[in-house]
Amino acid sequence: MAETHVLFVEDDDVIREATQLALERDGFRVTAMPDGLSGLDAFRAKRPDIALLDVMLPGMDGVSLCRRIRDESTVPVIMLSARADSIDVVLGLEAGADDYVTKPFDGSVLMARIRAVLRRFGHAGGAGERGNGPADAGGLLVFGDLEVDTEGMEVHKGGAPVALTPTEMRLLLEFSSAPGTVLSRDKLLERVWDYGWGGDTRVVDVHVQRLRAKIGQDRIETVRGFGYKLKN
């Protein structure tokens, strides 16, 4: 973890300094910024491995900053929100965030979320590791006009490439490994987000919406009361 570089953007001086110290004690290299504009500049200059963004930031709010980062990179993003039921959580996920943590947060919870995201993105445990995902699903899978190359990690729709974030790709791999099988939100949280505990299923719902927008709205079916399934 010593080489993992975290960009942390938080306007509260006390939270920013305390969290930076905690992250550094845990072996991370940290670049901490107090506002959205300086955070964007730091992202472009430093190219961190992961970004932690507070939702409420001066100059440029965290949702807008996340959207700008996602326009330029697939680097993992975790949003920090002061309210679990805030619309800001959904807005952050829709902007391209991979996960979120509610403030005030326990340091161990934040570290666990960071490590879970980094494992998914291959920054921990070896490049290409996909945790509990369908690691042995090989070759080209075809679902109508949708092609999923599980070895090359590429997706095409109607012959055109589809740009997916690593989280969206992992989600699609889970669906494509068992087409026609209903996967519950809790199971997807466990397999894609590496949650060993109960999590907020809004993370799943928003990512499914984002994935549908890219591969076709009717490709993933909602099974009310149970979860989602990929149509053959």
Sine and cosine of phi, psi and omega as CSV:
sin_phi,cos_phi,sin_psi,cos_psi,sin_omega,cos_omega
0.00,0.00,-0.20,0.98,-0.14,-0.99
-0.87,0.49,-0.50,0.87,-0.07,-1.00
-1.00,-0.03,-0.06,1.00,-0.03,-1.00
-0.96,0.28,0.83,-0.55,-0.08,-1.00
-0.97,-0.24,0.85,-0.53,-0.03,-1.00
-0.95,-0.31,0.78,-0.62,0.19,-0.98
-1.00,-0.10,0.86,-0.52,-0.04,-1.00
-0.87,-0.50,0.89,-0.45,-0.04,-1.00
-0.91,-0.42,0.92,-0.38,-0.09,-1.00
-0.48,-0.88,0.77,-0.63,-0.06,-1.00
-1.00,0.07,-0.30,0.95,0.03,-1.00
-0.98,0.18,0.90,-0.44,-0.10,-1.00
-0.86,0.51,-0.67,0.74,-0.05,-1.00
-0.91,0.42,-0.74,0.67,0.01,-1.00
-0.90,0.44,-0.68,0.74,-0.04,-1.00
-0.88,0.47,-0.74,0.68,-0.05,-1.00
-0.94,0.35,-0.66,0.75,-0.01,-1.00
-0.92,0.39,-0.67,0.74,-0.01,-1.00
-0.94,0.35,-0.62,0.79,0.05,-1.00
-0.87,0.50,-0.70,0.71,0.02,-1.00
-0.88,0.48,-0.67,0.74,0.00,-1.00
-0.90,0.43,-0.67,0.74,0.02,-1.00
-0.90,0.43,-0.68,0.73,-0.01,-1.00
-0.92,0.39,-0.60,0.80,0.06,-1.00
-0.90,0.44,-0.48,0.88,-0.01,-1.00
-1.00,0.05,0.08,1.00,0.12,-0.99
0.99,-0.17,0.10,0.99,0.02,-1.00
-1.00,0.02,0.48,-0.88,0.19,-0.98
-1.00,-0.09,0.77,-0.64,-0.18,-0.98
-0.84,-0.54,0.73,-0.69,0.24,-0.97
-0.93,-0.38,0.90,-0.43,-0.07,-1.00
-0.94,-0.33,0.75,-0.67,-0.01,-1.00
-0.77,-0.63,0.51,-0.86,-0.11,-0.99
-1.00,-0.05,-0.12,0.99,-0.05,-1.00
-0.45,-0.89,0.21,-0.98,-0.10,-0.99
-0.91,0.41,-0.64,0.77,-0.03,-1.00
-0.92,0.39,-0.70,0.71,0.04,-1.00
-0.93,0.36,-0.51,0.86,0.06,-1.00
-0.91,0.42,-0.65,0.76,0.03,-1.00
-0.91,0.41,-0.67,0.74,0.04,-1.00
-0.88,0.48,-0.68,0.73,0.00,-1.00
-0.91,0.41,-0.62,0.78,0.03,-1.00
-0.87,0.49,-0.72,0.70,-0.03,-1.00
-0.93,0.38,-0.57,0.82,-0.04,-1.00
-0.99,0.15,-0.60,0.80,-0.14,-0.99
-0.99,-0.14,-0.45,0.89,-0.06,-1.00
0.76,0.65,0.93,0.37,-0.05,-1.00
-0.94,0.33,0.19,-0.98,0.03,-1.00
-0.99,0.13,-0.42,0.91,-0.01,-1.00
-0.40,-0.92,0.50,-0.86,0.01,-1.00
-0.85,-0.52,0.74,-0.67,0.13,-0.99
-0.94,-0.34,0.88,-0.47,-0.13,-0.99
-0.83,-0.56,0.83,-0.56,0.15,-0.99
-0.95,0.33,0.58,-0.81,0.00,-1.00
-0.93,0.37,-0.73,0.68,-0.06,-1.00
-1.00,-0.03,0.98,-0.20,-0.01,-1.00
-0.78,-0.63,0.56,-0.83,0.09,-1.00
-0.97,0.24,0.43,-0.90,0.05,-1.00
0.99,0.13,-0.88,0.47,0.07,-1.00
-0.61,-0.79,0.86,-0.51,-0.07,-1.00
-0.94,0.33,0.26,-0.97,-0.09,-1.00
-0.89,0.45,-0.56,0.83,0.03,-1.00
-0.91,0.42,-0.70,0.71,0.03,-1.00
-0.90,0.43,-0.64,0.77,0.03,-1.00
-0.90,0.44,-0.67,0.74,0.04,-1.00
-0.86,0.50,-0.69,0.73,-0.01,-1.00
-0.89,0.46,-0.65,0.76,0.02,-1.00
-0.91,0.41,-0.66,0.75,0.04,-1.00
-0.89,0.45,-0.69,0.72,-0.03,-1.00
-0.92,0.39,-0.48,0.88,0.07,-1.00
-0.90,0.43,-0.43,0.90,-0.11,-0.99
-0.94,-0.34,-0.26,0.97,-0.17,-0.99
-0.35,-0.94,0.36,-0.93,0.13,-0.99
-0.98,-0.21,0.25,0.97,0.01,-1.00
-0.82,0.58,0.66,-0.75,-0.01,-1.00
-0.89,0.45,0.60,-0.80,-0.02,-1.00
-0.77,-0.64,0.76,-0.65,0.13,-0.99
-0.89,-0.45,0.81,-0.59,0.04,-1.00
-1.00,-0.01,0.55,-0.83,0.08,-1.00
-0.91,-0.40,0.88,-0.48,-0.07,-1.00
-0.84,-0.54,0.61,-0.80,-0.03,-1.00
-0.98,0.20,-0.29,0.96,-0.05,-1.00
-0.73,-0.68,0.79,-0.62,-0.02,-1.00
-0.91,0.41,-0.51,0.86,-0.07,-1.00
-0.99,-0.14,0.20,0.98,-0.08,-1.00
-0.95,0.31,0.59,-0.81,0.10,-0.99
-0.89,0.45,-0.36,0.93,0.01,-1.00
-0.87,0.49,-0.52,0.85,0.02,-1.00
-0.88,0.48,-0.77,0.64,0.00,-1.00
-0.91,0.42,-0.66,0.75,0.02,-1.00
-0.87,0.49,-0.64,0.77,0.02,-1.00
-0.91,0.42,-0.67,0.74,0.03,-1.00
-0.92,0.40,-0.65,0.76,0.03,-1.00
-0.91,0.40,-0.46,0.89,0.02,-1.00
-0.97,0.24,-0.18,0.98,0.06,-1.00
0.85,-0.52,0.06,1.00,0.04,-1.00
-0.91,0.41,0.50,-0.87,-0.02,-1.00
-1.00,-0.06,-0.39,0.92,-0.02,-1.00
-0.27,-0.96,0.09,-1.00,0.08,-1.00
-0.54,-0.84,0.39,-0.92,0.05,-1.00
-0.77,-0.64,0.69,-0.72,-0.03,-1.00
-1.00,0.06,0.71,-0.70,0.08,-1.00
-1.00,-0.04,0.57,-0.82,-0.08,1.00
-0.95,0.30,0.61,-0.79,-0.08,-1.00
-0.92,-0.40,0.50,-0.87,0.12,-0.99
-0.98,0.19,0.69,-0.73,-0.05,-1.00
-0.84,0.54,-0.62,0.79,-0.01,-1.00
-0.92,0.39,-0.57,0.82,0.04,-1.00
-0.92,0.40,-0.70,0.71,0.02,-1.00
-0.87,0.49,-0.71,0.70,0.00,-1.00
-0.88,0.47,-0.64,0.77,0.00,-1.00
-0.90,0.43,-0.66,0.75,0.01,-1.00
-0.91,0.41,-0.68,0.73,0.01,-1.00
-0.87,0.50,-0.73,0.69,-0.03,-1.00
-0.91,0.41,-0.61,0.79,0.02,-1.00
-0.89,0.45,-0.70,0.72,0.02,-1.00
-0.90,0.44,-0.70,0.71,-0.02,-1.00
-0.90,0.43,-0.58,0.81,0.07,-1.00
-0.88,0.47,-0.66,0.75,0.00,-1.00
-0.90,0.43,-0.54,0.84,-0.08,-1.00
-1.00,-0.08,0.06,1.00,0.08,-1.00
0.99,0.13,0.20,0.98,0.04,-1.00
-1.00,0.09,-0.19,0.98,0.02,-1.00
-0.70,-0.72,0.64,-0.77,0.07,-1.00
0.99,0.15,0.20,0.98,0.07,-1.00
0.96,-0.26,0.63,-0.77,-0.02,-1.00
-0.90,0.44,0.67,-0.74,0.07,-1.00
1.00,0.09,-0.10,1.00,0.01,-1.00
-0.92,0.40,0.67,-0.75,-0.04,-1.00
-0.82,-0.57,0.38,0.93,0.10,-1.00
0.86,0.50,-0.82,-0.57,-0.06,-1.00
-1.00,-0.06,0.22,0.97,-0.03,-1.00
-0.94,0.33,0.01,-1.00,-0.05,-1.00
-0.98,0.22,0.94,0.34,-0.15,-0.99
-0.90,0.43,-0.47,0.88,-0.08,-1.00
-0.99,-0.12,0.16,0.99,0.06,-1.00
-0.99,0.15,0.94,-0.34,-0.08,-1.00
-0.91,-0.41,0.20,-0.98,0.11,-0.99
0.99,0.13,-0.28,-0.96,-0.06,-1.00
-0.97,-0.24,0.82,-0.58,0.05,-1.00
-0.96,-0.29,0.71,-0.70,-0.07,-1.00
-0.84,-0.54,0.78,-0.63,0.04,-1.00
-0.75,-0.66,1.00,-0.04,-0.09,-1.00
0.90,0.45,-0.83,-0.56,0.01,-1.00
-1.00,0.02,0.12,0.99,-0.02,-1.00
-0.98,-0.19,0.81,-0.59,0.03,-1.00
-0.88,-0.48,0.77,-0.64,0.00,-1.00
-0.86,-0.50,0.92,-0.39,0.05,-1.00
-1.00,-0.03,0.98,-0.21,-0.10,-0.99
-0.98,0.19,-0.18,0.98,0.07,-1.00
-1.00,-0.10,-0.69,0.72,0.02,-1.00
-0.99,0.10,-0.11,0.99,-0.01,-1.00
0.83,0.56,0.74,0.67,0.02,-1.00
-0.79,-0.62,0.51,-0.86,0.00,-1.00
-0.76,-0.65,0.69,-0.72,0.08,-1.00
-0.77,-0.63,0.60,-0.80,0.07,-1.00
-0.80,-0.60,0.88,-0.47,-0.07,-1.00
0.87,0.49,0.49,0.87,0.00,-1.00
1.00,0.06,-0.19,0.98,-0.01,-1.00
-0.99,-0.12,0.65,-0.76,0.00,-1.00
-0.91,0.41,0.58,-0.82,0.04,-1.00
-0.91,-0.41,0.84,-0.54,-0.01,-1.00
-1.00,0.07,0.91,-0.42,0.02,-1.00
-0.89,-0.46,0.55,-0.84,0.16,-0.99
-0.96,0.29,0.32,-0.95,0.04,-1.00
-0.82,0.57,-0.62,0.78,0.02,-1.00
-0.91,0.41,-0.68,0.74,0.04,-1.00
-0.89,0.45,-0.61,0.79,0.02,-1.00
-0.91,0.42,-0.69,0.72,0.03,-1.00
-0.89,0.46,-0.63,0.77,0.02,-1.00
-0.89,0.45,-0.71,0.71,0.02,-1.00
-0.90,0.43,-0.61,0.79,0.04,-1.00
-0.88,0.48,-0.63,0.78,0.05,-1.00
-0.89,0.45,-0.70,0.71,0.03,-1.00
-0.91,0.43,-0.70,0.71,-0.09,-1.00
-0.96,0.29,-0.32,0.95,0.04,-1.00
-0.97,0.25,-0.31,0.95,0.00,-1.00
-0.59,-0.81,0.90,0.44,-0.03,-1.00
-0.87,0.49,0.67,-0.74,-0.01,-1.00
1.00,0.09,-0.16,0.99,0.01,-1.00
-1.00,-0.08,0.74,-0.67,0.01,-1.00
-0.97,0.23,0.80,-0.60,0.06,-1.00
-0.94,-0.35,0.83,-0.56,-0.01,-1.00
-0.95,0.30,0.35,-0.94,0.04,-1.00
-0.88,0.47,-0.65,0.76,0.02,-1.00
-0.89,0.45,-0.65,0.76,0.03,-1.00
-0.91,0.41,-0.63,0.78,0.03,-1.00
-0.93,0.38,-0.61,0.79,0.08,-1.00
-0.86,0.51,-0.67,0.74,-0.02,-1.00
-0.93,0.38,-0.71,0.71,-0.12,-0.99
-0.99,0.14,-0.63,0.78,-0.08,-1.00
-1.00,-0.04,-0.69,0.72,-0.05,-1.00
-1.00,-0.08,-0.03,1.00,0.06,-1.00
0.86,0.50,0.58,0.82,0.04,-1.00
-0.99,0.13,0.88,-0.48,0.11,-0.99
-1.00,-0.01,0.13,0.99,-0.02,-1.00
-0.63,-0.78,0.16,-0.99,0.02,-1.00
-0.89,0.46,0.66,-0.75,0.01,-1.00
-0.76,-0.66,0.07,-1.00,0.00,-1.00
-0.99,0.17,0.89,-0.45,-0.06,-1.00
-0.95,0.32,-0.15,0.99,0.10,-1.00
-0.87,0.49,-0.50,0.87,0.05,-1.00
-0.85,0.52,-0.70,0.72,0.02,-1.00
-0.92,0.40,-0.75,0.66,-0.08,-1.00
-0.86,0.51,-0.69,0.72,-0.03,-1.00
-0.93,0.38,-0.65,0.76,0.02,-1.00
-0.92,0.39,-0.57,0.82,0.09,-1.00
-0.90,0.45,-0.67,0.74,0.05,-1.00
-0.86,0.50,-0.69,0.72,0.00,-1.00
-0.91,0.42,-0.65,0.76,0.01,-1.00
-0.92,0.39,-0.66,0.75,0.04,-1.00
-0.86,0.51,-0.65,0.76,-0.03,-1.00
-0.88,0.47,-0.41,0.91,-0.06,-1.00
-0.99,-0.13,-0.55,0.83,-0.08,-1.00
-0.95,-0.32,-0.08,1.00,0.00,-1.00
0.85,-0.53,0.79,-0.61,-0.09,-1.00
-0.88,0.47,-0.52,0.86,-0.07,-1.00
-1.00,-0.07,0.05,1.00,-0.06,-1.00
-0.97,0.26,-0.57,0.82,0.03,-1.00
-0.94,-0.35,0.85,-0.52,-0.07,-1.00
-0.99,-0.14,0.68,-0.73,0.12,-0.99
-1.00,0.08,0.80,-0.60,0.08,-1.00
-0.95,-0.32,0.98,-0.19,-0.16,-0.99
-0.83,0.55,0.75,-0.67,0.02,-1.00
0.99,0.10,-0.11,0.99,-0.06,-1.00
-0.80,-0.60,-0.75,0.66,-0.03,-1.00
0.42,-0.91,-0.70,-0.72,-0.07,-1.00
-0.71,-0.70,0.39,-0.92,0.12,-0.99
-0.56,-0.83,0.48,-0.88,0.05,-1.00
-1.00,0.04,0.77,-0.63,0.02,-1.00
-0.97,0.24,0.65,-0.76,0.03,-1.00
-0.93,0.36,0.00,0.00,0.00,0.00
